[in-house]
């Protein structure tokens, strides 16, 4: 090796990006890395890699071959509405939250979060059912039957995560078409899939067609690492996925520069930490048979801990290119989750029917739920990707089926459009409509993910008017 070549290699290892990119193009000693690589180990173990600088152009904002860094689409749902007096921030650019309001936890993420209020469900209404379908699919609910004093329903049309997934799969195949997770558990209902599931494929001959959300952190981890129903000896071989691909990790680390090596170290450390976390019980909790489960503690659901690990796993799945479309069912439509952390003793749905004005516990629940959203968005923001981060390359619709649970109102619906959409979304804007169609927010979020749509929605939910104030 010549002294000149050696000097260039040293500068590359010190993080000189221009020199490093030039070296990657010209040196026969370093082979280029494909834009999406997977390390394959024992018994089919597969670890996806994050997008590395070695794969990108000199500016870190696209792949070396010119392809854009992929944008992800997500649907994040919390049931039973919010407290609009505390949710609604100032209108326009650089929104400011109400004092001690629900959106205070999102202030550190404001540049990635736009607020949409003043929107209405324009499809035929029924408490919970119509709001769920309108904000998740842009169309009306499908009544399946009557039950008690209400109805059984499903989504007549696909939820937006599946609309995005269908488009993404025409661009490039990913191991999973979409991924679906839940945080608080489903507590039972007889009102149909609208109350149990978030991701829908649209009805088929009047029958529901759903993508169930994974409620178990261990099962979700198991799915991501492709373990499925492996035999015990195979599971033992996969006890540490990092050990099984150790030689490939070392080979890859010898090919990359200092910055990429640091990013790989962080990436593999995060996998190791997840393995450790999922194999340990919650503090002060009797160890369950499956150490990856999160059982109740004194009848209290471990919402914070479960939200953290599920958020971490989803961020890892997105960073590793396992999917580009996802849904997070933080709590179900009409959720009966008990948010004991803020003093609630009844399920959220029942609380909305029984708490007297000024609904202080309900307001505390709404703020707590946004805190859990903030953790998820913060995890995406803190996951480096190219010259930016994962949240910059995402478009995420946040919705609920009512404005406020105690009125069951479907006017002035609270919605968020989060992420920068790979440069398509502004962030830090509050757009307030005047009874506008809620589907406008869905169309905007889908366009933010790169779907080439000029219109979206079905029947009375149809719109051809994106919220351009949120777009770049």
N, C-alpha and C positions, 0 to 999 in steps of 0.2 A: 504494500500500500504506500502511495506517495505521501510525502509530508503534507502537501496541499489537501489531498483527500482526507487525511486524518484530521487536519485542522477544521475542515468543514464538518466532519462528523462530531467533533467536540462542540463546535458552536451549535449544532443541531441539538445535541444533548442538553445544552444550556438553555434551550427554549427559543433560540433565534428562529422564528417561524419562516421567514423568507428563505434563509439558507437551508432550512430543513426541507421545505417544499421543493427547492431546487435540487437538493440531494436526492430526494425521493424519485424525482423525474429522471435523474441522470446516472445515479450510482448503480452499478450491477450488484453491489453488496447488499442492497435492501430491496426486497420485492414488495410491490404494492399490495395493500390489503383491500379485499372486496368491500363494496359499500355496505354489505350486511353479512357478517360472518357469524357462524355458530361453532363453538367448540364441542366436539363429540367425544364422549368417554365411554366408560363401561356400561354394558347392558342398555345401550341406547340413550344414555344420559346426554342431554343437550343444554348448553348454556349460550344464550344469545349475547352478543357484544353490544355495548353502547356505540353510538356514532363517534368515531375517533378522529382526531385532527388529520391522521394519516389518510383518511378517506375523503377529506374535504379540499376545497380550493384554498387559495392563499388567504381569503378573507374569512373563512370558516362559516360562510352563510349558504353554501351549497356543496354538493358532492363534486369531486374533482372532474367528473365527466359532464358536469353542467346540470344534473338533475337537482331539483329542489329538495331540501330536507323535508321529509313527510310531515304533514299536519295531522294531528289526531282530533277525533271528535268524541265528546263525552256528554252523557246525560246524568246529572246528579239530582236526586229527588228527595225531598223531605215532606212528610205528610202533615195534614191538618192546618196549613196556613201559618201565618205569623201574627205579629201585633203591629198593624200598619202605622200607628202613631210613633212607634219606636223604630220601625223598619225604614220609613221614607226619609231619604237624605235631601240635601239641597239639590235643586234642579240645575242641569247644565254641566259644562266641563268642571273638573276638579270638585266633584261632589264631596260634601262634608256630612258625616253622620249626625243623627240626632244625639243630644247629650245622653251618654250612657245607653245609646240605642243598640239595636240588634246588629248593625253593621260595623260597630266599633272594632270587632276582631279582624275585619277585613282592611282596616286602614293601612297596615304595612304592605298590603297587596293591591292598593288602589289603582296603580298603573295598569294592572291586569284585569280589573273588574269594572264592568259597566252595569248600571242599574236600570231596569225597565219597570215602570209602574203606569197606572192609568189605563191598562189594557183590560179587555173584557172577553169572556167566553161567549162567542156568537152562535155556537151550535145549540140545539135544543138542550135545555138544562135539566139536570137532576143532581141533588146534593152528592158531592164527591165524584160520582161516576162521570159526569160530563166534563168536569174540570180536569180529571185525570187524563181522559182521552184527548181533550183539547190541547193541553200544554205539553203532552208527550208525543202526540201523533199529528196534530193539526186537523183533526177530524172529529166527528161525533162518536159517542159510545154506541155499542150495539147491545140492546137489551136482549137477554137470553131467556129470562123468566121473571116471575114475581116471587117475592119471598117476604113474609111478615108484612111490614108496612113500607117496604122498599123494593128494590129489584136486584136481579143478578145480571151482571154485564161483563163484557170483554171489550177490547179495543177493536174497532172495525177495520182500522188501517194500521200499517206498521209504525212502531215508535221510531223517533228520529235517529236513534242509535243504529237501527237496522237499515234505515234509508242511507245513512253515511256508510255503513259497512258494505252494502251492496255496491256503492260507487267505488269505494276503496279497492274492493276485490277485482274490479275491472282494470285498475291501474297496476296493481302488483299484489300477488298472493302473499298472505301472511299465515303463520301456523294456525292462528285462531281468527276466524271471521270477526268475532267480537268476544268480549269477556264481560261477565255480569257478576257483580258482588252485592252483598247486603251487609249492613252493619247491625242495626237492631233487628231482632228476629220477628218473624211472622207469628202472630198470636191467635190466628184462626178467625174465620169469617165465613158466612154463607152467601156473600154478595158477589162472587165470581172472581175472575182473574184480575179485574180492575183493582181489587183490594189486596191481592196477594203478590202479583208480579209487576215488574216495571217494564222490562223489555218484551215487546210483542212483535210478532211477524204479520199481524193482520189476521182477521178471521178467515177461515176456509169453510165454505158451505155452511156458514153460521156457527161453526165451532171455533173455539179459542185455539190459538197457536202461539205458545209462549217460549221464552228463553229464561228458565228459572235462575234466579240470583243465588250464587253460592254463599251460604251463611257461615260456613265453617272456615276459619283461617287455615287450619291444617289441610283441609280438603282442597282449598284454593291453591295453597303452596304445592300440594301433591300434583295438582293438575298442571301447574306452570312448569314443574320439573319433569313432567311426562312419566310419572310413576304409575298412575292408574291403578290397576289391580295386580300389580307385579307379585310374583311369588316371594316368600320370605327371604330366600337366598339372594334374589335379585335386589330386594330392598336393602339387604345388608351391604351389597356391593355399592349401593347408591347412598350409603349413610352420610357421606360427604361428597357432594357433587364436585366440590373444588379439588378434592384429592384425586378423583377419577380423571380429571383433565389437567393434572398438574404439569405434565410434560408440555402440553400445548400452551399452557399459560406462560411457562418459562420461555418457550420459543417465540411467542408473540411479544413478550416484554423485551426480547433481544432485538426486535425489529423496529420498535417505536422510539420516539424521542422522549425527553424528560417529562414534558407536560402530559403526553399520552400515557406514559408509564404511571404517573401520579393518578390520572383518571382511572386507569385499570385497577390500581391498588384500591382506590376508593370504591370502585364497582364491586370487586371481589370481596372486599371487607364488608360491604353492605349485605352481600349474599350470606357471608359467614354469620353476621349479626342476626340476620333473619332466621337462619337455622337455629342459632342459640336461643333466640326469643321464642320461637315456635316449639322448642323442646323443653321449655320451662313453664311451670304453673304460675298463675298470677300470685302476687304476694298475698299472704294471709288467706290463701284459698287451699282447700284440700285438693291435693293433686289428683286429677281425673285419670281415667284409664288411658285416654289419648292426650298426651301432654300438649298437643297443639290446640286443644279446645279451650274455650273461655266460658266456663260455667258461671252461673249466678253466684254471688256472694251474699248470703243472708237474704235471698230472694231478690237481690239487686243485680241487674244486668250490667256487665262490664263494658259499657258503651265506649268510654274514652280509650281503653286499652285495645278493644277490638277495632275501633276506627283507625287507630294508629297503625296497627299491623296490616289491616286490609289496605289502607292507603299506601303504605310502604310497598306492599306486594304489587299493587296495581301500577305504581310508579315504575317499579322494576320491570314489569311486563311491557309497559309502553316504551321504556328506554331501550329495551332489548329487542324491540320490533316484533313481539309476539302477536300484537294486534294493533290496529289503528282506531278501532271503535270500541267504546266501553260504556257501561252504565253502572252507577252506584245507587242502590236503593238504600239510602241512609235510614229511612223509615217509610213504611208502606202508606198508601192512601188510607185515610181513616185509622192511622196507627194507634195501637193500644200500648205502645211502649211507655214505661213509667220512668220519667226522668227525675229519679230520686236525688240526683246530684244538686238540683236546685230547689229541693224541698217538695217536689210533687209526690203524692202518695197514691194517686189514681192514674190510670192510663191516660195518655194524651187526648184521645178522642172523648173519653168520658169527662175529663177535666174541662174541656171546652164547653161541654153541655151544663156543667154544674158550678163552675167558679163564678162568683159575682163580679160585677164591675168594681174596680178598674182592671181586673184580670192580671194581677201582678205576677202570679205563678206562671201563667201562660206566656207572659212577656219574657220571664226569665228562661223558660224553655226555649223560646224562639232565639234568644241570644246565645244560649248554650249550643243549639244546633248549628248556628252560624260559626261558632268557635270550632266545631268539628269540621265544617267545610273549610275553614281557614287552615287547619292542619293539612288537609289534603292538597289544597292549592299551594301551600307553602312547600310541601314535599316536592311537587312538580317544579316549582320555581327554583328550588335548591338542587335540582338534578341537572347538572350541566349537559348541554348538547350543542355541539358546534361552538360558535362564538356566543351562543346564548344559553337558553335553558329550555326544559321540557314544556313549561307553561307558555313560553313564547310561541312554541310550535303546537299549541292546542287551541281548540275552540270548545268551550264547555257551557252547556245550557243548564242553569239551576232553576228548578221550578217546584211548585206545590199546587195542590188541587183547589185551594180556596185562598181568598185574601186573608180572612180571619175565621178560625174554626167556630167561634161562638155564634157567628151570623151565617156561616156557610155561604158567604157572598162569593160570587164569581165575577165581580167587577173590581176594578183597581187591583188586578192580580200582581203580586210581587214576583219578579223574575230577575235573573242575573245572566249576563253573557260574559264569560271569563276566558282569559287567555288573549294572546295577540294574533292567533290564527296565522302564524308564519308571516306576519306583517299586514294582514288584511283587516285587523280590528284595532281600534284606537285604544280602548281601555279608559278608565277614569272619567266616564260620562254618565250622567243620569238623564235618560230620556223619559219624559212623562207624556203619555198619550191622553186622549180624550175619548175613552170608550173604544179605542182601536182594537182590532182583532189580535188576540194573543198569538196567533200564528205568525205575525210579523216578527216576533222575537225568534221563533223557530227557524224561519227562513233566513234571518240574519246570522244565526249561529251556524247553520249549515253552509252558508256562503263563506263564513269565516274559516271553515274547515276546507275550503277549496272546491266545494260542489258547485258546478256551473249552473246555478238555478236563478231564473228570473221570476219564478212563481212557485208556490207550494201550498199544500193543504187540500182538503176535500170537502165537498158540499158547502155548508155554511162556514166552514173553517178556511176556505180558500182565500189566498191573498197573493197579490203581485207587487206588494209594497214592502221591501225590506226597510229596516230602520237605518237609513244611510248616515244618520248622525253618529252611529257606532262604527261605521266602516271608514277605512282609510281611502 
